[in-house]
Amino acid sequence: MAQQSQDAKDQGQGFKNHVENIAIVGATGRIGAFITQELLKTKKHKVTALTRADSSSSNKLATVAGLTIQPVNYDEPESLVSALRGQEVLIITMAVTAPPDQEAKLIRAAAEAGVAWVMPNEWGLDPWNEALAQESYLGDARKKARDLIVSLGKSAYISLVCGMWYEFSLSGGPERYGFDLPNRTVTFFDDGNTKVNTSTWEQCGRAMARLLSLKVVADDTNDNNSTTTNTTTTTTTPTLSQFKNGFVYISSFLLSQRDMFQSVLRATATSEADWSVKYQDVKTRYNEGLVEMQKGTVAGFVQVLYSRYFYPDGSGCHEARHGLHNDLLGLPKEDLDHRTKLAIVMAEEGESAGRV
């Protein structure tokens, strides 16, 4: 069972007030690679990458210094349980196109292996916003995963709420942030002024590494003084347990499409006259995406997801509802134009096009 929010002195013999052994699924993936990199940088953790025995990623992972590789077979539950024995944390990062039962298999195996903390495959939208969760078509699966973790009674979950990924979303085509960078076209949703939280992969990686480097519980009562505002709790010394069965809220930038556009103009040394600028009602855009999604197209799903995030009801601005844990985790401020330039390179190389 995950450690309760008691002082370290109240724990049993042999208790260590930090997590050391961390397993990650998807260590070569988009966000998984950055989480793995940042965890290894801390020098505080033993990190194990779980990979399918027939996965081509093993060769890539073999070049990562300090990383242990553990092949698993998802069709053999004992293979997963064996791989997770002795692990204190399981981090799951998978594409939305992964087999739907794969996450549940991992969660059940983690419970059987006695893994205290599970980070489910939930990286982005605010789960407390029920309308957003339902209308983005992600909420049910993510809630199901969290509920399974709790129901098994062996692990606790922590999910990262970071908004959409910035470079990936800016570079990936008009279905996302409305930009077709290679063709210098932008479509503003409504008037383009709706602000949303958005995060870089590096910031997400840093957030997870710093979170998992916290003490599990307070050392003593002097550490444990806390204040709570809305859903955010601040303690004298932050601990992992204060996030038990809850969410970590971070953000790199709070931006509108027009803010992004100004950064793109600076990064490309162009003016608005060099671009084709269009406008579309965001709810019309959402409904058009639904039609395409019902035809089975990935682009339709992506358009639904992103247009719903930009509704003018504040759905995409989780910092207004919950505040941010950036300062608590010591996350740095980032350079917007630098990240925009990286997105432009990604778009030119087609690195994120067509991927979800």
N, C-alpha and C positions, 0 to 999 in steps of 0.2 A: 504494500500500500504506500502511496506517496506520503512523504513526511508532512505532519500537521504543522500549523503555524505556532509552534511552541518554541521556547528558548532552547538553544543547543544543549545547555546543561541538563535539560529535562529528558533528553533522548537516552536510549539504552546504550549499553557498553558497545564499543566498536563503531559508534556513529561518527561519520565524517561529514563535516558541514560544507561540502562542495560536491559537485558531480564531476566524475573523471571519465567514465567510459560511455562513449556516445556512438550510436549506430545511425547511419544515414542511408536512406534509399534515394537514388537519383543523384548521386554525388557528381555526375558529369552533366547534369541537366542545367537549365538556365539559372534558376535560383540556387539549386543544390550545389553547384560548383562554387559559388561565392560563399555559401554557408560553410562548406568544407574548408575552403581556403582560410576564412577568418577564424574558424575554430582551431586550425592547426597553428595559426599565428600566435595564439595566446600562450602556447606551450603548457597549457594547464590540462589538456584533455588527450585521451587516447581515442582516436577516431577510427571507426570501422565502416567501410563502405559495403553494403549488401548489394550484390549483383546476381543476376541470373547466371547460371553456369554457362549458358551459351551466349552471353552478352558480349558484344564487341567492345563495350566500354572498359572491360578489364585491362586491355592493353594500355589504354589511356590512363587509367587509374594507377597502373603499375609505375608510372613515372612521377607520381606525387609523393614527395618525401614525407615520411612519417605516417602515411595512411596505410591501414591494414585492409586487405581485400578479403571478403568472405562470400564465396558463391552460395546461392540458395536455390531451392526448387519450390516454386509456389504451389505445385501440385502435391507436395509432401509436407504437411504441417510440421512434422518433427524437424524437418530441415530448417524451418524458420525459427522454431523454438530453440533449437540447439544453437543457432547463430546469435540469438538474442540473450542467452543466459549470461549473466554477469554484466550486461549492459544496464546503465541507469537511465539513459535517454534514448528514445527512438524518434528520429526526424524523418518524416515521409514527404518527399517531393516527387510528384508524378504529373505527367501531362493529363489533361482532362480526357484524353482519348485512351488512357490506360484501361485495362479490363476492370469493370466496375466492382468485382469482388476482391481485387488484389489488396486494397487498403484494409478491408475487413479482416482478411487473412493475417495481415501484419499486426493489426490491433489485437486480435485474439491470441496470436503467438506471443506478443509482448506481455499480455496479461499472464499467460501460462509461465512465461520465463521470469516473471517478477520485475519487469521494467517499471520503474516508478513514474517516469514522465514520458508522454507521447505528444509529439508535435504533429497533428494530423495534416493531411494534404489541403491546407486552407491558408492561402497567402493572398490577401487582397481586400475584399469587401467587408464592410462592417456587419457582423452577424446579428447585432442588436436591431438593425434596421430591417424589420420583417418584410416590408413591402419591397425593398431592394433585393433582399434575399430570394423572395419568391419570384419576382418579375425578371430577375436575371437568370433564372433557371439553374442556380447553383445552390440555393439555400437548403433544399431537402436533403441532398446527398451529404452536405457538410454537417448538418445537424444530426443526421443519422450516424455519422462517424463519431461525433462528439458524444452522443448518447450511448453508443456502444462502449466507448472507453469507460464512461462512468458506470454503466450497468454491470460491467465485469468486475468492478470493485477492486482492481489491483493497481491501476494506473490513474494518473491525473493528466488532463490535457492542458496545453497552452497553445493558443493560436496567435499568429501574427497578422495584424490588420495594418496594411501598408498602402492601401489604394492600388491603383494600376501601376505597373512598372513603367518608368518614364521612357527610357530609350527604346525599349521594345515596342511601346505603344505609339510613340511618335514616328518610328521608322517603319512600322509594319503595314502601312497602307491606309486608305481613307476610311475603312470600316472601324478603325480604332479611334485615334485622336483627330481624324478628319483630314490628315495630311497625306498627300502624294508627293513626297519630297523630290524624287527624280524628275517629275513632270511639273514641279512648281505650281501645285494646285492645293488649295485648302478649302474645305467646306465647314463653315461655322454652324454649329448647332444653335438654333435661335439666333441671338445676336453675338454669340461667341464669348460672352462675359461671365458665364457660370464657372465658378472656381471649384476645383477638385484637388484632393490630396493625391500626390503621386510620388513614388519612391524609386530610387535606383537599386539595381541588384546589389551593389556594394553596400549600400546603407542597410538593406535587409540582412545581408550576411553579417555585418558588424553588430546589428541589433541582436541577432540570435547568439553570436559568440559572447557578447557582453552579458546578455541575459543568463546564459548557462555558466558564466563565470561568477555569478553572484553567490553569496552564501545561501544555503538551502533555507535556513531559518536564522533568526537573530541569535547572536551569541548570548545576550542577556537582556534584561528589561530596559537597559539604557539604549540598546539598539532598536527596541521594539515600539517606541513611541510613534504613533501614526495618525494621519489625518486623511479623511476621505471627502472628495468633492465629486459629485456626480458618480461616475463609475471608476474614477481614478483614485488609487490609494498611494499616499506618499509616506514612507517611513524614514526615520533618522538614517538607517542603513537599509537600503532596499534588499529584498530577499526573493529568491525564486518562489517561495511558498505564497507570497502575496499575489501571485498570478495563477495560483492553482485553480484549474477548471475555469479559466478566464482568458482575457485577451490583452495583448501588448499592442498599443497604438503608436505607430511611428509615421513619419513623413519626411521626404526630402524637400518637397516644394508644395506650396499651395498656389495653383495656377489656373487661369482661364485659358481657353484656346488662343485668345488674343495675346496673352502674356507669352505663350509658347511661340506664337507667330513672330513677335518682336525679337525673341531670342534667335529664331531661325533666320530672320533678316540680318541680324548682327553676325551670326555664324557664317552666313553665305555671302555677306557683303552685297546684298541685293536690296531693292526697295519694293514696296508693295506693288508698284506699277509693273514689276517683273513677274508677278504672280497672277494666276487666275483665282479669284476669290468668289466663292459661292455661299449661299445660305440655305438652311433647311430647318423646318420646324422639328424639334427633337422628338416629339411624340409621333409625328408622321414617320420619321426615320426609324423609330422603334418598331412601329407597326409594319413597315416595309421589311424590316429584318425578320419579323415573325413569319411573314409569308415565305421568305426564302428558307428560314430554319425548318419550317414544316415540310419543305421539299427535300430536306436532308442535307442542305449545304452548310459547310463550316462557316463560310463568310456570313451567312444569315445569323448564325448564333453569335458570332463576334460582333456584328452590328447591333444585335439586341443587347448584348452585355454592355457595350460601351455607351450606346445612346441612353440606356436606362441610368447609367452612372452619372450622366450629365443632365438629368432632370433638374429643373430649377427649384426643387424642394429641398436642396441641401444634401441629397443622398450621398454625393461624392465627397463631402467635407466632414469626415469623421472627427477632425480636431475640434470643430465647433460643438459637437455633442459630448465628447469624452475627454478633450485635451489630448496631449501627446506625452509619451514616455521618453522622448528624445533626450531631454536633459537628465532624467533619472539614469539613463543608460550611458550618458556621456557621448552621445552621437555628435559628430562634427557637422558644421554647416557645409553645404556643398556649392560648387560653382555651376550655376544653371547653364551658362553658355558653353562651358566645357562639356557638360553632359549632352547638350544639344548637338555639338560637333560630333560626338561619338555616335549619336543617333543618325546623323547624316551619312557617316561612313557605313553604318549598318545598312541603311537603305540602299546605298550605292552598291553594296556587296550582296544585297538580297538576303541578309543573314536572318531576319526575323519574318520575312514575308511568308504568309500561309501557315505559320506555326501558331498553335494555341496552347 
